[in-house]
Amino acid sequence: MTMNLLSVPAAVGVRALRIFNVRALLADVPIAWTVQSVQHHVIGSVVFGIGWLIVGTCSGPVAAQLGGGQIAAVFTIAGVLTESDVKMRRLPEGANLAGL
């Protein structure tokens, strides 16, 4: 229920950014999004869920977990860095990172 309530203002905010042609701070490109195939999202969701299941923690608060002495955070960080490395290696030469 809460997630649905939070997604409405987020959607309105993104729409407003696009209407006013706001540019991204770091990439200096217009705020936009592209819709990828459903298969792409399903595969990504399954891989994320499997990683979450194996480690037993979400990747979001990993810095706080590491600071709190939770050993699982080390494995989470390793997984995040590995995924980032794999993703970057699969990008074509000169790809625009703002569209990811």
C-alpha positions as CSV (number, residue, x, y, z in Angstrom):
1,M,0.0,0.0,0.0
2,T,2.7,2.5,1.0
3,M,4.7,1.7,-2.2
4,N,1.7,2.6,-4.3
5,L,1.3,5.9,-2.4
6,L,4.9,6.8,-2.9
7,S,5.0,5.9,-6.6
8,V,2.3,8.6,-7.6
9,P,4.3,11.6,-6.4
10,A,7.5,10.1,-8.0
11,A,5.7,9.7,-11.3
12,V,4.4,13.3,-11.2
13,G,7.8,14.6,-10.3
14,V,9.5,12.8,-13.3
15,R,6.7,14.1,-15.6
16,A,7.3,17.6,-14.4
17,L,11.1,17.3,-15.0
18,R,10.4,16.2,-18.5
19,I,7.8,19.0,-19.2
20,F,10.3,21.6,-18.0
21,N,13.1,20.0,-20.0
22,V,15.4,19.7,-16.9
23,R,18.8,18.2,-17.6
24,A,20.6,15.6,-15.5
25,L,23.2,17.1,-13.2
26,L,26.1,14.8,-13.9
27,A,25.5,13.7,-17.5
28,D,24.0,17.0,-18.8
29,V,21.4,15.1,-20.8
30,P,17.6,15.6,-20.8
31,I,15.7,13.6,-18.2
32,A,14.2,10.7,-20.1
33,W,13.7,7.0,-19.9
34,T,13.3,4.2,-22.4
35,V,11.2,1.2,-22.0
36,Q,13.1,-2.0,-22.4
37,S,11.6,-5.4,-23.1
38,V,9.6,-7.1,-20.4
39,Q,12.0,-10.0,-20.7
40,H,14.9,-7.7,-19.7
41,H,13.1,-6.7,-16.5
42,V,12.0,-10.2,-15.6
43,I,15.6,-11.5,-16.0
44,G,17.0,-8.6,-14.0
45,S,14.4,-9.1,-11.2
46,V,15.1,-12.8,-11.0
47,V,18.9,-12.2,-10.7
48,F,18.4,-9.5,-8.1
49,G,16.0,-11.8,-6.1
50,I,18.4,-14.7,-6.2
51,G,21.2,-12.4,-5.0
52,W,19.0,-11.1,-2.2
53,L,18.1,-14.7,-1.3
54,I,21.7,-15.8,-1.1
55,V,23.0,-12.9,0.9
56,G,19.9,-12.4,3.0
57,T,20.1,-8.6,2.7
58,C,19.2,-5.8,0.4
59,S,22.0,-4.0,-1.4
60,G,20.6,-0.5,-0.4
61,P,21.8,-0.2,3.2
62,V,25.1,-2.1,2.7
63,A,27.3,0.7,4.1
64,A,25.3,0.9,7.3
65,Q,25.4,-2.9,7.6
66,L,29.2,-2.9,7.1
67,G,29.5,-0.2,9.7
68,G,27.4,-2.3,12.1
69,G,29.7,-5.2,11.7
70,Q,27.4,-7.5,9.7
71,I,29.7,-9.9,7.7
72,A,27.0,-10.4,5.1
73,A,27.7,-6.8,3.9
74,V,31.1,-7.9,2.6
75,F,29.4,-10.4,0.3
76,T,26.8,-7.9,-0.8
77,I,29.5,-5.4,-1.7
78,A,31.3,-8.0,-3.7
79,G,28.1,-8.9,-5.6
80,V,27.4,-5.3,-6.4
81,L,30.9,-4.6,-7.6
82,T,30.9,-7.8,-9.7
83,E,27.6,-6.9,-11.3
84,S,28.8,-3.4,-12.0
85,D,31.9,-4.8,-13.6
86,V,30.0,-7.3,-15.8
87,K,27.5,-4.6,-16.9
88,M,30.3,-2.2,-17.8
89,R,32.2,-4.9,-19.8
90,R,29.0,-5.7,-21.8
91,L,28.5,-2.1,-22.9
92,P,29.4,-1.2,-26.5
93,E,32.4,1.0,-27.0
94,G,31.5,4.7,-26.3
95,A,28.0,3.9,-24.9
96,N,26.0,6.7,-23.3
97,L,25.9,5.8,-19.5
98,A,23.1,8.3,-18.9
99,G,20.6,5.9,-20.5
100,L,21.2,3.0,-18.1
